[in-house]
Amino acid sequence: MRVTDPADGGVSPASTFVRVVLVTWQATGLPSGLTLSSTGTLTGTPSAGSGSAAGTSYTASVTVRDANGATDASEVQLKVFTPPAITAPTIPNATESKALTSFTYTATGAPTLTWSATGLPTWATINASTGAVAGTPTSGSGSSNPTSYSFTVTVTDANGATATTGTQTLKVYKAPAITV
């Protein structure tokens, strides 16, 4: 685009014309905790209670208005999920060379849940699908009588949201010695 500059009596090909259009954004029907910024960006964190494990649906109406009063509107579908929450089981004591009484973590969250653990002894595992911890303590794993193993458990829901327990403790006792 060429801009005519009367001061130099002609056209200045190096000039550029920039058109600035001011707009305002407005949204109604958003979940509590979410807002629409002045640039049209949806921001925030939905408030507690505004979602569910299966997802709570919201229909928001978004309107943009330019400086001349022209508007355009659209409906936006949102689904808010609650993040997972873990319920830790009572952890039984274990004895060397004897199968651990398995224990299972449970959680709320959008199915499907995936479980993992950090810090479990090498002889123990967590079932990624069920949250069950099982294993057989190896000989010597209870050498301190008891030996305490600290670990954490994490669950990830179908939306990628996670929850992690505080430090959990598994105690392993020496196997009883039989002398004849």
Beta strands, then each sheet from edge to edge (+ up, - down):
strand 1: 3-5
strand 2: 10-12
strand 3: 23-28
strand 4: 34-36
strand 5: 42-44
strand 6: 56-66
strand 7: 71-80
strand 8: 85-87
strand 9: 94-95
strand 10: 103-104
strand 11: 106-108
strand 12: 114-118
strand 13: 124-126
strand 14: 132-135
strand 15: 147-156
strand 16: 162-164
strand 17: 168-173
sheet 1: 1+ 2-
sheet 2: 3+ 6- 7+
sheet 3: 4+ 5-
sheet 4: 8+ 11-
sheet 5: 9+ 17+ 15- 12+
sheet 6: 9+ 17+ 15- 16+
sheet 7: 10+ 14- 13+
end
